[in-house]
Amino acid sequence: MIRFNGISKSFGKTKIIDNLSFEVNEGEFIVLIGPSGCGKTTTLKMINKLIEPDGGSINIDGTNISDVDTVTLRRKIGYVIQQIGLFPNMTVEENICIVPKLLKWDKEKCLERTKELLELVSMPYEDYAKKYPTELSGGQQQRVGVLRALAAQPPIVLMDEPFGALDPLTRDALQDEVKTLQQKLNKTIIFVTHDMEEALKMADTIIFMDKGKILQKASPEEMLRNPAGDIIREFMGKHMTQNNNQDLKAEDFMNVNVVKTTENKQTLECLEIMKRKKVNSIIVTDKENTFKGIITIEDLKNHGKVGVPIGTMLNKEAQLIHKDMGAKEAFDMLIETKRDYLIVVADDDKVIGIINKTSMVKALADALWGDLECMNS
Amino acid sequence: MMSIFNYTVEHLYIVLIACLLSAVMGIMLGVVAYWVKYVDTVILTLADIIQTIPSLALLAMLMLIFGLGNTTLIAGLVLYSLLPIIRNTYTGIKGISPHIKEAAVGMGMSRWQRLFKVELPLAFPMIFSGIKIAVVTAIGVSVIGVLIGAGGLGYPIYRGIQSNNVALILSGAIPVVILALLIDFGMAKIENRLSIVKK
């Protein structure tokens, strides 16, 4: 367990970390996120004493790290950086084995460990161990960077934007691999990123920092649901909008392809339209598109006579709703009234769309899984 | 002509001893300059100043301490060759990407482990080219060693000047030129190979 107790740090006159306290449990995947200059990297680097705090203490498993020999401490903490930092004068194998060698493991154990680790990321020992870092792709280099950090089986691994410089596909693959590795090996990982998507995907707990303070420490789920402040909401970006449906109105998800006709049309014409559009009722308006009523196939059957305008047998039983009606209200009404559709109208009863069960399902799906094109098909 | 061969061997011997000593000292001073804050300017300025002293004057001053003979010449060459080696060691290590250094620190390497496992190996092509410059310069400079009683190819040249014997002058001068060219060529080859490996 890692515990920060009232840590502060200034560079010159600028306060970078301001009285920071938090805990990280064993086996937890913690992501530190926030705008640049929020102190997330500084926080990370204090754990392996690359940066010394001005005040406060950091305890790992109950021991204050300032009482531990720096070199000994660092060998027990894996460290992965964005720029990878593999040593170009060493082969993949030599790079992976640096810390084990520093810890005086014997050759056989080192070899075994290298093979085992390369296996984990599907880079066969025979093909890759003797290569130099420059012979590898960026993704492979960072895989080796991660393996190097894991080599001496440290319980804690620090990762400073490890995938920031990789292309999206490689990044995605590495995120999955690291997450799997972490769960398999039960490591405590402190991970710095400025990419909310990455944070949501990887983290057990997200710590959102701004100006050297923690704005929110929560699970991804909780942070999505209740972001503690505008800056977090902004950071969530598109992840937020799909979950923020309070303002959704009827007109936002109505179907605008409405089968309409005017009241001077006659019975046969109407039947023809119904046949063509495969509907069993038509909305009837005047020439200005103002709602007059609907006409169903039953109405036509029961009252229709050839040559008579449909205006005489209009059915007034349709349910109108205003375009500003809230989504939830509209859905409730659709279910309660047991109608096939609601007619959405603008201020002066002008018909602008309908809401039926299909539009409802689409709106729900959109809220759950993000933007699925538009609703107007 | 046998004696020219002997002079050449002696010449090379003096240059090699001097450059070995100055390589060891130069790399050490370069590392100290890199390690200790503010000391870098002191060391580099001193080496710069030594370089600007005319070689004859430098040897004359050293003669007061070491007397006549090869020792004085070697001491002079060592001082003379320090600058390119110190400078290249210093800039070579300084120029290593900070991320690589940070990775080394973060993984728990001590200062000496970083030096020997990471910094010197990575700076080595640069250091080697400093040594090359030092050797080639020393081959030329050591010719005036004859004036303070040292041996080498300076001797036939000096004798030729005194006796107005062009053939004798050339018998000393041509081997110097050939030596310098050969060593420059050979070391440049090695240098190239080194920088390819490091890429």
Boltz contact constraints between the chains, C-beta under 6 A:
constraints:
  - contact:
      token1: [A, 48]
      token2: [B, 106]
      max_distance: 6.0
  - contact:
      token1: [A, 71]
      token2: [B, 108]
      max_distance: 6.0
  - contact:
      token1: [A, 71]
      token2: [B, 110]
      max_distance: 6.0
  - contact:
      token1: [A, 74]
      token2: [B, 108]
      max_distance: 6.0
  - contact:
      token1: [A, 75]
      token2: [B, 108]
      max_distance: 6.0
  - contact:
      token1: [A, 79]
      token2: [B, 106]
      max_distance: 6.0
  - contact:
      token1: [A, 83]
      token2: [B, 99]
      max_distance: 6.0
  - contact:
      token1: [A, 85]
      token2: [B, 99]
      max_distance: 6.0
  - contact:
      token1: [A, 85]
      token2: [B, 100]
      max_distance: 6.0
  - contact:
      token1: [A, 85]
      token2: [B, 103]
      max_distance: 6.0
  - contact:
      token1: [A, 87]
      token2: [B, 118]
      max_distance: 6.0
  - contact:
      token1: [A, 89]
      token2: [B, 121]
      max_distance: 6.0
  - contact:
      token1: [A, 89]
      token2: [B, 122]
      max_distance: 6.0
  - contact:
      token1: [A, 98]
      token2: [B, 107]
      max_distance: 6.0
  - contact:
      token1: [A, 99]
      token2: [B, 107]
      max_distance: 6.0
